């Protein structure tokens, strides 16, 4: 019966699991940032249409 080394193997698996969970959390944060809308300060169509339709007659 060879029980030596099992404790170290279990500890290694725990470390690997912790690293995998940390990587998943990092990827979740990356996805959350990419799906967030970013305001670029560009005018909407309504802003442009209002400006072009309000001209004075010649």
DSSP file (Angstrom, degrees, kcal/mol; ACC not computed):
  #  RESIDUE AA STRUCTURE BP1 BP2  ACC     N-H-->O    O-->H-N    N-H-->O    O-->H-N    TCO  KAPPA ALPHA  PHI   PSI    X-CA   Y-CA   Z-CA
    1    1 A X              0   0    0      0, 0.0     2,-0.8     0, 0.0     0, 0.0   0.000 360.0 360.0 360.0 121.4    0.0    0.0    0.0
    2    2 A X        +     0   0    0      1,-0.1     0, 0.0     2,-0.0     0, 0.0  -0.837 360.0 152.2-109.7  97.2    1.6    3.3   -1.1
    3    3 A X    >   +     0   0    0     -2,-0.8     3,-1.1     2,-0.1     4,-0.4   0.471  39.2 111.4-100.6  -5.0    0.1    6.2    0.8
    4    4 A X  T 3  S+     0   0    0      1,-0.2    -2,-0.0     2,-0.1     0, 0.0  -0.480  78.0  20.7 -73.0 140.0    3.2    8.4    0.5
    5    5 A X  T 3> S+     0   0    0     -2,-0.2     4,-2.0     1,-0.0    -1,-0.2   0.249  89.4 106.3  91.9 -13.2    2.8   11.5   -1.7
    6    6 A X  H <> S+     0   0    0     -3,-1.1     4,-2.6     2,-0.2     5,-0.2   0.871  77.4  54.1 -68.6 -35.8   -1.0   11.7   -1.6
    7    7 A X  H  > S+     0   0    0     -4,-0.4     4,-2.2     1,-0.2    -1,-0.2   0.914 110.2  46.9 -63.2 -42.0   -1.0   14.6    0.7
    8    8 A X  H  > S+     0   0    0      2,-0.2     4,-2.2     1,-0.2    -1,-0.2   0.868 111.6  51.0 -67.1 -36.8    1.2   16.5   -1.7
    9    9 A X  H  X S+     0   0    0     -4,-2.0     4,-2.1     2,-0.2    -2,-0.2   0.903 110.2  49.2 -67.3 -40.6   -0.9   15.6   -4.6
   10   10 A X  H  X S+     0   0    0     -4,-2.6     4,-2.0     2,-0.2    -2,-0.2   0.906 111.3  49.9 -64.2 -41.1   -4.0   16.7   -2.9
   11   11 A X  H  X S+     0   0    0     -4,-2.2     4,-2.2     1,-0.2    -2,-0.2   0.901 109.1  52.0 -64.5 -40.2   -2.3   20.0   -2.0
   12   12 A X  H  X S+     0   0    0     -4,-2.2     4,-2.4     1,-0.2    -1,-0.2   0.884 108.5  50.9 -62.9 -38.7   -1.3   20.5   -5.6
   13   13 A X  H  X S+     0   0    0     -4,-2.1     4,-2.6     2,-0.2    -1,-0.2   0.877 108.4  52.1 -66.4 -37.2   -4.8   19.9   -6.8
   14   14 A X  H  X S+     0   0    0     -4,-2.0     4,-2.4     2,-0.2    -2,-0.2   0.910 110.4  48.2 -64.1 -41.3   -6.1   22.5   -4.3
   15   15 A X  H  X S+     0   0    0     -4,-2.2     4,-2.3     2,-0.2    -2,-0.2   0.913 112.4  48.9 -64.4 -42.9   -3.5   25.0   -5.7
   16   16 A X  H  X S+     0   0    0     -4,-2.4     4,-2.4     2,-0.2    -2,-0.2   0.902 111.1  49.9 -64.1 -40.5   -4.6   24.2   -9.2
   17   17 A X  H  X S+     0   0    0     -4,-2.6     4,-2.5     2,-0.2    -2,-0.2   0.906 110.5  49.8 -64.3 -41.8   -8.2   24.6   -8.4
   18   18 A X  H  X S+     0   0    0     -4,-2.4     4,-2.1     2,-0.2    -2,-0.2   0.901 111.6  48.8 -63.3 -40.5   -7.5   28.0   -6.7
   19   19 A X  H  X S+     0   0    0     -4,-2.3     4,-2.2     2,-0.2    -2,-0.2   0.898 111.2  49.9 -66.5 -39.8   -5.6   29.1   -9.8
   20   20 A X  H  X S+     0   0    0     -4,-2.4     4,-2.3     2,-0.2    -2,-0.2   0.904 110.9  49.3 -65.7 -40.8   -8.4   28.0  -12.1
   21   21 A X  H  X S+     0   0    0     -4,-2.5     4,-2.2     2,-0.2    -1,-0.2   0.885 110.5  50.8 -64.7 -38.4  -11.0   29.9  -10.0
   22   22 A X  H  X S+     0   0    0     -4,-2.1     4,-2.1     2,-0.2    -2,-0.2   0.899 110.5  49.2 -65.5 -40.0   -8.9   33.0  -10.0
   23   23 A X  H  X S+     0   0    0     -4,-2.2     4,-2.5     2,-0.2    -2,-0.2   0.901 110.0  51.1 -66.4 -40.7   -8.6   32.8  -13.8
   24   24 A X  H  X S+     0   0    0     -4,-2.3     4,-2.4     2,-0.2    -2,-0.2   0.903 110.1  49.6 -62.0 -41.2  -12.4   32.3  -14.2
   25   25 A X  H  X S+     0   0    0     -4,-2.2     4,-2.1     2,-0.2    -1,-0.2   0.897 110.3  51.2 -63.9 -39.6  -12.9   35.4  -12.0
   26   26 A X  H  X S+     0   0    0     -4,-2.1     4,-2.0     1,-0.2    -2,-0.2   0.918 111.3  47.2 -63.4 -43.6  -10.5   37.3  -14.2
   27   27 A X  H  X S+     0   0    0     -4,-2.5     4,-2.5     2,-0.2    -2,-0.2   0.878 109.0  54.4 -66.9 -37.8  -12.3   36.3  -17.3
   28   28 A X  H  X S+     0   0    0     -4,-2.4     4,-2.2     1,-0.2    -1,-0.2   0.907 109.4  48.3 -60.7 -41.5  -15.7   37.2  -15.8
   29   29 A X  H  X S+     0   0    0     -4,-2.1     4,-2.0     2,-0.2    -2,-0.2   0.893 110.7  51.2 -65.1 -39.7  -14.3   40.7  -15.1
   30   30 A X  H  X S+     0   0    0     -4,-2.0     4,-2.0     2,-0.2    -2,-0.2   0.920 111.0  47.5 -63.4 -44.4  -13.0   41.0  -18.6
   31   31 A X  H  X S+     0   0    0     -4,-2.5     4,-1.8     1,-0.2    -2,-0.2   0.902 109.9  53.2 -63.6 -41.5  -16.4   40.0  -20.1
   32   32 A X  H  X S+     0   0    0     -4,-2.2     4,-0.7     1,-0.2    -1,-0.2   0.887 110.2  47.7 -62.5 -38.7  -18.2   42.4  -17.8
   33   33 A X  H  < S+     0   0    0     -4,-2.0     3,-0.4     1,-0.2    -1,-0.2   0.869 110.9  50.8 -70.8 -35.1  -16.0   45.3  -19.0
   34   34 A X  H  < S+     0   0    0     -4,-2.0    -1,-0.2     1,-0.2    -2,-0.2   0.798 109.3  50.0 -73.9 -27.6  -16.4   44.4  -22.7
   35   35 A X  H  < S+     0   0    0     -4,-1.8     2,-0.2    -5,-0.2    -1,-0.2   0.598  88.0 101.6 -87.5 -10.2  -20.2   44.3  -22.5
   36   36 A X  S  < S-     0   0    0     -4,-0.7     2,-0.2    -3,-0.4    -3,-0.0  -0.546  79.4-116.0 -74.2 137.4  -20.4   47.7  -20.8
   37   37 A X        -     0   0    0     -2,-0.2     2,-0.5     1,-0.0    -1,-0.1  -0.468  24.1-150.1 -73.6 143.4  -21.4   50.5  -23.1
   38   38 A X        -     0   0    0     -2,-0.2     2,-0.7     2,-0.0    -1,-0.0  -0.971   9.6-136.6-117.8 125.6  -18.9   53.3  -23.6
   39   39 A X        -     0   0    0     -2,-0.5    -2,-0.0     1,-0.2     0, 0.0  -0.721  19.9-178.0 -82.6 114.9  -20.1   56.8  -24.3
   40   40 A X        -     0   0    0     -2,-0.7    -1,-0.2     2,-0.1     3,-0.1   0.447  44.9-115.5 -92.7  -1.2  -17.9   58.2  -27.1
   41   41 A X        +     0   0    0      1,-0.3     2,-0.3     0, 0.0    -2,-0.1   0.649  64.5 147.3  78.8  14.3  -19.6   61.5  -27.1
   42   42 A X        -     0   0    0      1,-0.1    -1,-0.3     0, 0.0    -2,-0.1  -0.624  51.8-108.8 -83.8 143.0  -20.9   61.2  -30.6
   43   43 A X        -     0   0    0     -2,-0.3     2,-0.1    -3,-0.1    -1,-0.1  -0.349  29.3-123.2 -69.4 149.6  -24.3   62.8  -31.4
   44   44 A X     >  -     0   0    0      1,-0.1     4,-1.9    -2,-0.0     5,-0.2  -0.386  28.7-103.4 -82.5 169.1  -27.4   60.7  -31.9
   45   45 A X  H  > S+     0   0    0      1,-0.2     4,-3.1     2,-0.2     5,-0.2   0.890 122.6  56.9 -60.8 -38.8  -29.4   60.8  -35.0
   46   46 A X  H  > S+     0   0    0      1,-0.2     4,-2.0     2,-0.2    -1,-0.2   0.890 105.8  50.7 -61.0 -39.0  -32.1   62.9  -33.1
   47   47 A X  H  > S+     0   0    0      2,-0.2     4,-1.4     1,-0.2    -1,-0.2   0.911 114.3  43.6 -64.0 -41.8  -29.4   65.5  -32.2
   48   48 A X  H  X S+     0   0    0     -4,-1.9     4,-1.9     2,-0.2    -2,-0.2   0.920 112.4  51.7 -70.4 -44.1  -28.3   65.8  -35.8
   49   49 A X  H  X S+     0   0    0     -4,-3.1     4,-1.7     1,-0.2    -2,-0.2   0.876 107.5  53.1 -62.9 -38.7  -31.9   65.8  -37.3
   50   50 A X  H  X S+     0   0    0     -4,-2.0     4,-0.6    -5,-0.2    -1,-0.2   0.903 109.8  48.6 -64.8 -39.6  -32.9   68.6  -35.0
   51   51 A X  H  < S+     0   0    0     -4,-1.4     3,-0.4     1,-0.2    -2,-0.2   0.875 113.3  45.8 -67.6 -37.3  -30.0   70.7  -36.1
   52   52 A X  H  < S+     0   0    0     -4,-1.9     3,-0.3     1,-0.2    -1,-0.2   0.738 110.8  51.5 -82.4 -21.8  -30.6   70.2  -39.8
   53   53 A X  H  < S+     0   0    0     -4,-1.7     2,-0.4     1,-0.2    -1,-0.2   0.500  93.5  74.6 -93.0  -2.6  -34.3   70.8  -39.8
   54   54 A X     <  +     0   0    0     -4,-0.6     2,-0.3    -3,-0.4    -1,-0.2  -0.348  65.1 136.5-106.8  53.8  -34.2   74.1  -37.9
   55   55 A X        -     0   0    0     -2,-0.4     2,-0.3    -3,-0.3    -3,-0.0  -0.707  54.3-117.7 -96.8 150.8  -32.9   76.4  -40.7
   56   56 A X        -     0   0    0     -2,-0.3    -2,-0.0     1,-0.1     2,-0.0  -0.635  33.1-108.0 -83.7 143.0  -34.3   79.8  -41.5
   57   57 A X              0   0    0     -2,-0.3    -1,-0.1     1,-0.1     0, 0.0  -0.382 360.0 360.0 -68.1 151.8  -35.9   80.4  -44.9
   58   58 A X              0   0    0     -2,-0.0    -1,-0.1     0, 0.0    -2,-0.0   0.492 360.0 360.0 -70.1 360.0  -33.8   82.6  -47.3
